[in-house]
Amino acid sequence: MEPNGTSATAPDLSSVEAFDPLHLRDRVVIQLLFEGVVREEQVAEAWKAWRQKPRQKRPALWRFLMGVPGVDANRIREAAAEAYAFEKVGLPTEAIQEFFEKVGDVLSDDEWAALREARVVPVTYGTEAGERILVFGTDEPTRHTVNDVLKKVSPQRFEIKFLATETLNQLLKHLRRQRNEYMDLVEGGEVAVDLGSNFDEDSGGINQDELESQMSRSALINLFEAMLVEAVRQGVSDVHILPGEQRQVEILFRKNGELHPWHTNKRIHPEAFLAVIKDNTLNVDRFERAKAQDGFIQRTVDETIIRYRVSVLPITTTDHEIHAESVVIRVLDDRNVIGSLGELGLPDEAYQQVERAIRQPYGMVVLTGPTGSGKTTTLYAALQEVVTPRLNVITVEDPVEYVLPGVRQVKLKPQTGHGRSHALHSPARSRHRYGGRDARPGNSRARDQTGKHGPPHV
């Protein structure tokens, strides 16, 4: 069973009616209080939830503490690992990714999937009693399920070490990705064609023009779907599709703010590929080529619903015969939403200033910066710090990028009269009806009474 973090020298806190820090037995919580990482009132709130559980099924108190608003869950996980003498993984992320390749064939696809679900990654080889063993990393090494999974994955000896949540999340994106069947079809040149409608009875054969048309379209769809799947699995933020100078399709992935070539296809005409993208995008007109358009795509990738925001922009090229358009697809994966300010890696002073600002009963917090600087990421992390069942949290966004549990998210629709000023005033007017206490404007760049280009992110 998971360690419960108790000490035999103190009274049982579960038997008392009111919270008293002097009766604490959880060594992790005691250490966190001593270091000033958590406050007494935060522990009291966690204790109330902990005490409602049946005594025989109660996890450690520090686990409930991770769910209290304003608490840095990552620091608690680290403290728990220290309390139970789990060593830290001291390897750089790049070295662990290289190790994935070394053990790629050692573990089966099912075993990789089990590790991913348990949030455990292999990090290196170690030695014990002169024998080589696998070393695994996770941000919660005290979970009994980790041991259960590793006993099945590695029946021989193994070692578990603590790995910071931020590093673990990054590594899990690269953990033995499943095969991209669409990409296999693209690379293998395979197509799926219904020959029944292309059969030429007079010639006794297949209409080659129709067949080539169907083959081309099948290749387009395969490339399009392969692109969407691979973007999610590689953890990219944006996909850029450009028409090349020699009428080839160029697809680039943006990771960590930099563009990297992913695929170039000289057999597919850029306009044909663009037509497939438009056909599969909501709110985009395939035949509109003179103005910019925005739309959405939704797919299920690896049993997770993924949303894509599509922006189409007409551009000029040296080849005037091509109706050139640039496409940027933003990948919106809810699994990538940072759950707390503590995961942003802010310096201590900056963290304290932001944390104090978002907890004020009224006022405004303004975030500014160029594209890709982390404004949206910071906003969502801040929102999750203040969301509780006791507050009615409302956001006004353009567009809504991630769906957050417990938050009422309003999307701006200027074409229907629901612009920025209307959206900001409506929640305020209706707070008495909804029982709201907290309205938080969100992400927007629209022009609407607030300036030529709109305000920064709020």
C-alpha positions as CSV (number, residue, x, y, z in Angstrom):
1,M,0.0,0.0,0.0
2,E,1.0,3.6,-0.5
3,P,2.9,5.1,2.5
4,N,0.5,7.2,4.6
5,G,3.1,9.5,5.9
6,T,2.2,9.1,9.6
7,S,4.3,9.1,12.7
8,A,3.4,6.9,15.7
9,T,4.4,9.6,18.2
10,A,1.4,11.9,17.7
11,P,-2.3,11.4,18.3
12,D,-4.4,10.3,15.4
13,L,-5.7,13.4,13.6
14,S,-8.6,11.4,12.1
15,S,-10.1,11.0,15.6
16,V,-10.4,14.7,16.4
17,E,-13.3,16.8,15.5
18,A,-11.5,20.1,14.7
19,F,-8.2,20.5,12.9
20,D,-5.2,21.0,15.1
21,P,-1.7,21.2,13.5
22,L,-0.2,19.9,16.7
23,H,-1.9,16.6,16.0
24,L,-0.4,16.2,12.5
25,R,1.2,12.8,11.8
26,D,1.9,13.2,8.0
27,R,5.6,13.8,7.8
28,V,5.4,15.4,4.4
29,V,2.9,18.0,5.5
30,I,4.8,18.7,8.7
31,Q,8.0,19.3,6.6
32,L,6.1,21.6,4.2
33,L,4.7,23.6,7.0
34,F,8.1,23.9,8.6
35,E,9.6,25.2,5.3
36,G,6.7,27.6,4.8
37,V,5.8,26.0,1.5
38,V,2.1,25.7,2.6
39,R,0.0,27.7,5.1
40,E,-1.9,26.3,8.1
41,E,-5.3,27.2,6.6
42,Q,-4.4,25.3,3.4
43,V,-3.6,22.2,5.4
44,A,-6.9,22.7,7.3
45,E,-8.8,22.8,4.0
46,A,-7.1,19.6,2.8
47,W,-7.8,17.9,6.2
48,K,-11.5,18.5,5.8
49,A,-11.6,16.7,2.5
50,W,-9.3,13.9,3.9
51,R,-11.4,13.3,7.0
52,Q,-14.6,12.7,4.9
53,K,-13.0,9.6,3.4
54,P,-13.5,6.2,5.2
55,R,-10.6,5.6,7.6
56,Q,-9.4,2.4,5.9
57,K,-9.3,4.0,2.4
58,R,-7.7,7.3,3.2
59,P,-4.6,8.2,1.1
60,A,-1.9,10.3,2.7
61,L,-3.0,13.8,3.7
62,W,-0.4,15.4,1.5
63,R,-2.3,14.1,-1.6
64,F,-5.4,16.1,-0.6
65,L,-3.2,19.1,-0.1
66,M,-2.2,19.1,-3.8
67,G,-5.8,19.9,-4.7
68,V,-6.0,23.0,-2.5
69,P,-6.0,26.3,-4.6
70,G,-2.7,28.2,-4.4
71,V,-0.7,25.1,-3.4
72,D,2.3,24.1,-5.6
73,A,1.5,20.5,-6.3
74,N,4.9,19.9,-7.9
75,R,6.7,21.0,-4.7
76,I,4.5,18.6,-2.7
77,R,5.4,15.7,-5.0
78,E,9.1,16.5,-4.6
79,A,8.8,16.8,-0.8
80,A,7.0,13.4,-0.7
81,A,9.8,11.8,-2.7
82,E,12.4,13.3,-0.4
83,A,10.5,12.1,2.7
84,Y,10.6,8.5,1.4
85,A,14.2,8.7,0.2
86,F,13.6,8.4,-3.5
87,E,16.6,9.7,-5.4
88,K,16.2,12.4,-8.1
89,V,16.9,11.7,-11.7
90,G,19.9,13.9,-12.5
91,L,20.0,13.4,-16.3
92,P,19.2,16.0,-18.9
93,T,16.0,15.6,-20.9
94,E,17.9,15.0,-24.2
95,A,19.9,12.1,-22.7
96,I,16.6,10.4,-21.5
97,Q,15.1,10.8,-25.0
98,E,18.1,9.1,-26.5
99,F,17.7,6.3,-24.0
100,F,14.2,5.7,-25.3
101,E,15.7,4.7,-28.6
102,K,18.1,2.2,-27.0
103,V,15.3,0.4,-25.2
104,G,12.7,0.8,-28.0
105,D,12.7,-2.9,-28.9
106,V,13.2,-4.1,-25.4
107,L,9.6,-3.3,-24.4
108,S,6.5,-4.2,-26.4
109,D,3.9,-1.7,-27.6
110,D,1.6,-2.8,-24.8
111,E,4.3,-2.2,-22.2
112,W,5.0,1.3,-23.6
113,A,1.3,2.1,-23.4
114,A,1.2,0.8,-19.8
115,L,4.1,3.1,-18.9
116,R,2.5,6.1,-20.5
117,E,-0.8,5.5,-18.6
118,A,1.0,5.1,-15.3
119,R,3.1,8.3,-16.0
120,V,6.4,6.4,-15.8
121,V,9.4,6.6,-18.2
122,P,12.6,4.6,-18.5
123,V,15.6,6.9,-17.9
124,T,18.8,4.9,-17.8
125,Y,20.4,1.6,-16.9
126,G,21.7,1.1,-13.3
127,T,23.5,-1.6,-11.4
128,E,22.5,-3.6,-8.4
129,A,24.7,-6.4,-6.9
130,G,26.7,-6.4,-10.2
131,E,23.5,-6.9,-12.3
132,R,22.2,-4.4,-14.8
133,I,18.8,-3.1,-14.0
134,L,16.3,-0.6,-15.6
135,V,15.8,2.7,-13.8
136,F,12.4,4.4,-14.2
137,G,11.4,8.0,-13.4
138,T,8.0,9.3,-12.2
139,D,6.7,12.4,-10.3
140,E,4.9,10.2,-7.8
141,P,7.1,7.3,-6.9
142,T,5.1,6.5,-3.8
143,R,2.0,5.3,-5.7
144,H,1.6,1.6,-5.4
145,T,0.3,1.4,-9.0
146,V,3.7,2.4,-10.2
147,N,5.2,-0.8,-8.6
148,D,2.4,-2.9,-10.0
149,V,3.0,-1.7,-13.5
150,L,6.8,-2.0,-13.4
151,K,6.6,-5.6,-12.1
152,K,4.7,-6.5,-15.3
153,V,6.9,-4.4,-17.5
154,S,10.2,-5.4,-16.0
155,P,9.8,-8.7,-14.1
156,Q,13.5,-8.5,-13.0
157,R,14.9,-5.9,-10.7
158,F,14.3,-2.3,-11.3
159,E,14.7,1.1,-9.5
160,I,12.3,4.0,-9.2
161,K,13.5,7.6,-9.0
162,F,11.8,11.0,-8.7
163,L,11.4,13.0,-11.9
164,A,10.0,16.6,-11.9
165,T,6.5,16.9,-13.3
166,E,7.5,19.4,-16.0
167,T,10.3,17.1,-17.3
168,L,8.0,14.1,-17.1
169,N,5.3,15.8,-19.1
170,Q,7.7,16.7,-21.8
171,L,9.1,13.2,-21.9
172,L,5.7,11.5,-22.1
173,K,5.1,13.3,-25.4
174,H,8.0,11.4,-26.9
175,L,7.4,8.1,-25.2
176,R,7.3,5.4,-28.0
177,R,4.6,7.0,-30.2
178,Q,2.2,4.7,-31.9
179,R,2.5,4.1,-35.6
180,N,0.9,6.8,-37.7
181,E,-1.1,4.6,-40.2
182,Y,-1.9,7.6,-42.4
183,M,1.8,8.4,-42.7
184,D,2.5,4.7,-43.6
185,L,0.1,5.1,-46.5
186,V,1.7,8.3,-47.6
187,E,5.2,6.9,-47.5
188,G,4.1,3.6,-49.0
189,G,2.1,5.2,-51.8
190,E,-0.9,3.1,-50.9
191,V,-4.4,4.4,-51.7
192,A,-8.0,3.3,-51.1
193,V,-10.0,3.6,-54.3
194,D,-13.5,2.5,-55.1
195,L,-13.0,1.1,-58.6
196,G,-16.7,0.3,-59.1
197,S,-17.6,3.8,-60.3
198,N,-14.6,4.0,-62.5
199,F,-15.1,0.9,-64.6
200,D,-15.3,1.6,-68.3
201,E,-17.6,-1.0,-69.8
202,D,-16.8,-0.1,-73.4
203,S,-13.1,-0.6,-73.0
204,G,-13.3,-3.4,-70.5
205,G,-10.9,-1.6,-68.2
206,I,-10.5,1.2,-65.7
207,N,-10.9,4.9,-66.7
208,Q,-7.4,6.0,-66.0
209,D,-8.2,9.7,-65.6
210,E,-10.8,9.0,-62.9
211,L,-8.4,6.5,-61.2
212,E,-5.6,9.1,-61.1
213,S,-8.0,11.6,-59.7
214,Q,-9.2,9.3,-57.0
215,M,-5.6,8.2,-56.2
216,S,-4.5,11.8,-55.9
217,R,-7.3,12.7,-53.6
218,S,-6.7,9.6,-51.4
219,A,-3.0,10.6,-51.1
220,L,-4.1,14.1,-50.1
221,I,-6.4,12.9,-47.4
222,N,-3.8,10.5,-46.0
223,L,-1.2,13.3,-45.9
224,F,-3.7,15.7,-44.2
225,E,-4.7,13.2,-41.5
226,A,-1.1,12.1,-41.0
227,M,-0.1,15.7,-40.4
228,L,-2.8,16.2,-37.8
229,V,-1.9,13.0,-35.9
230,E,1.9,13.6,-36.0
231,A,1.5,17.2,-34.8
232,V,-0.2,16.0,-31.6
233,R,2.3,13.1,-31.0
234,Q,5.3,15.4,-31.5
235,G,3.9,18.0,-29.2
236,V,4.0,20.9,-31.7
237,S,2.2,24.1,-31.1
238,D,1.5,25.1,-34.7
239,V,1.6,23.5,-38.2
240,H,2.5,25.8,-41.2
241,I,1.5,24.7,-44.7
242,L,3.1,26.7,-47.5
243,P,3.2,26.5,-51.4
244,G,6.8,26.0,-52.5
245,E,8.4,27.8,-55.4
246,Q,8.3,24.6,-57.5
247,R,4.7,23.9,-56.7
248,Q,5.4,21.5,-53.9
249,V,3.7,21.3,-50.6
250,E,5.9,22.3,-47.6
251,I,4.7,21.4,-44.1
252,L,6.6,22.8,-41.1
253,F,6.1,22.1,-37.4
254,R,6.7,24.8,-34.7
255,K,8.2,23.5,-31.5
256,N,9.5,25.7,-28.7
257,G,8.9,28.8,-30.8
258,E,11.0,27.6,-33.8
259,L,9.8,26.2,-37.2
260,H,11.2,22.9,-38.4
261,P,10.5,21.1,-41.8
262,W,8.4,18.0,-41.3
263,H,7.4,17.0,-44.8
264,T,7.8,18.2,-48.4
265,N,5.7,16.6,-51.2
266,K,6.4,17.3,-54.8
267,R,3.8,15.0,-56.2
268,I,0.9,17.0,-54.7
269,H,-0.2,20.3,-56.1
270,P,-0.5,23.0,-53.3
271,E,-4.0,24.1,-54.4
272,A,-5.3,20.5,-54.3
273,F,-3.9,20.0,-50.7
274,L,-5.4,23.3,-49.6
275,A,-8.8,22.3,-51.0
276,V,-8.7,19.2,-48.8
277,I,-7.8,21.3,-45.7
278,K,-10.7,23.6,-46.4
279,D,-13.1,20.8,-47.0
280,N,-12.3,19.4,-43.6
281,T,-12.5,22.7,-41.7
282,L,-15.6,24.1,-40.2
283,N,-16.5,27.7,-41.1
284,V,-14.1,27.9,-44.0
285,D,-15.3,28.3,-47.6
286,R,-13.3,26.3,-50.0
287,F,-13.9,28.6,-53.0
288,E,-13.1,31.8,-51.1
289,R,-9.5,32.8,-52.0
290,A,-9.5,36.6,-51.7
291,K,-9.7,37.1,-48.0
292,A,-8.5,35.6,-44.8
293,Q,-10.6,32.9,-43.1
294,D,-10.6,31.2,-39.7
295,G,-12.1,27.8,-38.8
296,F,-11.8,24.7,-36.7
297,I,-11.1,21.0,-37.0
298,Q,-11.7,18.3,-34.3
299,R,-10.2,14.8,-34.3
300,T,-9.7,12.0,-31.8
301,V,-6.0,11.1,-31.5
302,D,-4.8,8.4,-29.2
303,E,-8.2,8.3,-27.5
304,T,-8.1,12.0,-26.8
305,I,-10.2,14.7,-28.4
306,I,-8.0,17.3,-30.1
307,R,-9.1,20.6,-31.5
308,Y,-7.3,22.5,-34.2
309,R,-7.7,26.2,-35.0
310,V,-7.2,26.9,-38.7
311,S,-6.1,30.3,-40.2
312,V,-6.1,30.7,-44.0
313,L,-4.3,33.8,-45.4
314,P,-4.0,34.7,-49.1
315,I,-0.3,35.4,-50.1
316,T,1.7,36.4,-53.2
317,T,4.2,34.1,-54.9
318,T,6.4,34.3,-58.0
319,D,4.1,31.9,-59.8
320,H,1.0,34.0,-60.7
321,E,-0.9,30.9,-61.9
322,I,-1.2,29.7,-58.4
323,H,-3.9,31.0,-56.1
324,A,-1.5,30.9,-53.2
325,E,-2.7,30.7,-49.6
326,S,-0.8,30.1,-46.4
327,V,-2.3,27.9,-43.7
328,V,-1.5,27.9,-40.0
329,I,-3.1,25.2,-37.8
330,R,-2.9,25.7,-34.0
331,V,-3.0,22.4,-32.1
332,L,-5.2,22.7,-29.0
333,D,-4.5,19.7,-26.7
334,D,-6.1,20.0,-23.3
335,R,-3.5,17.7,-21.9
336,N,-0.9,20.4,-22.4
337,V,-2.7,23.0,-20.2
338,I,-0.5,23.9,-17.2
339,G,-2.4,23.3,-14.1
340,S,-0.8,25.8,-11.8
341,L,1.5,28.9,-11.7
342,G,4.1,26.8,-10.0
343,E,4.6,24.8,-13.2
344,L,5.5,27.9,-15.2
345,G,9.0,28.1,-13.8
346,L,8.7,31.7,-12.6
347,P,11.3,33.2,-10.3
348,D,10.1,33.2,-6.6
349,E,9.6,36.9,-6.5
350,A,7.6,37.0,-9.8
351,Y,5.6,34.0,-8.7
352,Q,4.6,35.7,-5.4
353,Q,3.7,38.9,-7.2
354,V,1.4,37.1,-9.7
355,E,-0.1,34.9,-7.1
356,R,-0.9,37.9,-4.9
357,A,-2.4,39.8,-7.9
358,I,-4.8,37.1,-9.0
359,R,-6.2,36.7,-5.5
360,Q,-7.3,40.3,-5.1
361,P,-11.1,40.7,-4.7
362,Y,-11.2,43.2,-7.7
363,G,-8.9,44.8,-10.2
364,M,-7.2,43.8,-13.4
365,V,-4.1,41.8,-14.4
366,V,-2.7,42.6,-17.8
367,L,-0.4,40.3,-19.8
368,T,1.5,41.6,-22.8
369,G,4.0,40.1,-25.1
370,P,4.6,38.8,-28.7
371,T,3.0,35.7,-30.2
372,G,4.3,32.6,-28.6
373,S,5.6,34.3,-25.5
374,G,3.2,32.4,-23.1
375,K,0.4,34.8,-22.5
376,T,-2.4,32.2,-23.0
377,T,-0.4,29.6,-21.0
378,T,0.0,32.0,-18.1
379,L,-3.7,33.1,-18.2
380,Y,-5.0,29.5,-18.0
381,A,-2.5,28.6,-15.3
382,A,-3.7,31.6,-13.3
383,L,-7.3,30.7,-13.9
384,Q,-6.9,27.2,-12.5
385,E,-5.4,28.7,-9.3
386,V,-8.6,30.6,-8.5
387,V,-11.2,28.1,-9.8
388,T,-13.2,26.5,-6.9
389,P,-16.8,25.3,-6.5
390,R,-17.4,28.5,-4.4
391,L,-16.7,30.9,-7.3
392,N,-18.5,31.5,-10.6
393,V,-15.5,32.1,-12.9
394,I,-16.3,33.5,-16.3
395,T,-13.9,34.1,-19.2
396,V,-14.4,36.1,-22.3
397,E,-12.2,34.8,-25.1
398,D,-11.5,35.1,-28.8
399,P,-11.2,32.3,-29.5
400,V,-11.7,29.7,-26.7
401,E,-8.5,27.6,-27.0
402,Y,-8.8,25.2,-24.1
403,V,-11.9,24.0,-22.3
404,L,-11.4,24.3,-18.5
405,P,-13.5,22.4,-16.0
406,G,-15.4,24.6,-13.6
407,V,-15.1,27.7,-15.9
408,R,-17.9,29.4,-17.9
409,Q,-16.1,30.3,-21.1
410,V,-17.7,32.9,-23.5
411,K,-16.6,33.1,-27.1
412,L,-16.8,36.5,-28.8
413,K,-19.0,36.7,-31.9
414,P,-18.9,40.3,-33.2
415,Q,-20.9,39.3,-36.3
416,T,-23.9,38.6,-34.1
417,G,-23.5,41.7,-31.9
418,H,-21.8,39.8,-29.1
419,G,-18.6,41.8,-29.3
420,R,-16.0,42.6,-26.6
421,S,-18.0,45.4,-24.8
422,H,-21.2,43.4,-24.8
423,A,-19.4,40.3,-23.6
424,L,-17.7,42.2,-20.8
425,H,-20.8,43.9,-19.6
426,S,-23.2,40.9,-19.7
427,P,-21.6,38.8,-17.0
428,A,-21.4,41.9,-14.7
429,R,-25.1,42.6,-15.2
430,S,-26.1,39.0,-14.6
431,R,-24.0,38.2,-11.6
432,H,-26.9,38.3,-9.2
433,R,-28.7,35.8,-11.4
434,Y,-25.8,33.4,-11.6
435,G,-24.5,33.9,-8.1
436,G,-21.2,34.9,-9.6
437,R,-18.4,36.4,-7.6
438,D,-15.6,36.5,-10.1
439,A,-15.6,37.5,-13.8
440,R,-12.3,37.3,-15.6
441,P,-11.9,38.7,-19.1
442,G,-9.8,36.5,-21.3
443,N,-7.9,36.3,-24.6
444,S,-8.8,38.8,-27.3
445,R,-7.3,40.9,-30.1
446,A,-10.5,42.3,-31.7
447,R,-11.2,46.0,-32.4
448,D,-14.1,47.2,-30.3
449,Q,-14.1,50.5,-28.4
450,T,-11.0,49.7,-26.5
451,G,-8.4,50.9,-29.0
452,K,-7.2,50.5,-32.5
453,H,-5.9,47.0,-32.0
454,G,-7.7,46.1,-28.8
455,P,-6.0,45.7,-25.4
456,P,-3.4,43.2,-24.4
457,H,-4.4,39.9,-22.8
458,V,-6.3,40.4,-19.6
